[in-house]
Amino acid sequence: MRADDEPTAGDVTDNTHSEDIEAVIEQVTDALAPEFENGRSEVLYAEIESAGGRPFMTYLALLFLSHRGELRLQQDDLFGDLWIRDPEQVSAADSDDEHEAAAD
């Protein structure tokens, strides 16, 4: 049951946002590309948090990119640092680790 002061479903779904998530995704991708191209395998979220305008939009864009497989996100501790990882470099490093373990 909805309280009188709560928004209706129409109030919530009829709201439009001026942000175009694809444009924000492109901004975040543009911020990460030089880092990954220069050989970095991971970038700290704090380094690019304003790439999408507002931090929450950057974070949302990262979620979309992760879902698409264009990057990997890693956070070891609850509320800890968020690392953005280049999947190509991470996969290569994981493969190298597997080869080293097999050689031992």
N, C-alpha and C positions, 0 to 999 in steps of 0.2 A: 504494500500500500504506500502510495506516494504522499508525503506531507505537502501542505499547501505552498510552502516556500521553496520546495524543490523544483528544479527545472523539469519540464516535460521532455519526452523523447525528441519531439520536434525542436524544442529549444536547443538541445544538444547537437542533433544531427544537422540542423539547418545552419549552424555556425560555419562560416567559411574562414579559411586561414589565408593570409596573404603570402605565406611562405610556400614556395614550390619545392617539394622535397627533392625532386630530381636536380634542381639548381643547387641546392645545399649539398647534395651528394657529390656533384661535380666540384664544388668549392673544396670539400674535404679531400676528395681524390687529388685535386691539384696541389693541396698542401702536403699530402703524403708522397706523391710521386717523386719529387726531387730527393727526399730522404731515402726511399727504397732504391732509386736509381744510383745513388751515391754509395750503395753497399750496405746500408743499415738494414738489419733484418727485423727490427722492432722500433717503435716510436712510442713514447709515453703520451698518454692522452693529454696531460697538462701542457704539452708542447704545442698542441693544435686545437685546444678547446674552443678557441674563438674563430676557427676556420669557417664554421658554418654560420657565423653571426653571433648567435647566442649559444652558450655551452650545451643546453639541452637539445638544440637543433643539430649540433655537431654529433652529439651522442646518438641521436636518432638516425642520422645518416650512417654512422658506423654500424648500427644494428642492421640497417638495410644492406650495407656492403658485406657484412659478415654473412648474412642470410644468402646473399648471392654468391658467396664463395670467393669474393674478391680480396678479402683479408680475414685474418683470424684475430679474435679478441681473447686476452688472457688476463685474469685477475685472480691472484693467488689467495688473497684474504678478503673477507667481507669488508667493503668500504676501503679496500687497499688500492694501490696504483693499478690503473688499467693500461695494459700494453696492447698496442696495435701491431700485429705481426704480418709481414709479407708472406703469403702462403707459398710462393715459389721458393723463397730463401729458407723458410722454415722446413718445407718438405725436403729440400736438399740437405739441410743440416741434420734432420731426423734420419735420412738415408745414410749419411756419413756416420752417425752415431751407431746405427745398426751394423754397418760394415766393421767398425772398430770393435764393437762388442763381439762380433762373430770371430774376429781375428784373435781376440784374447783367449 
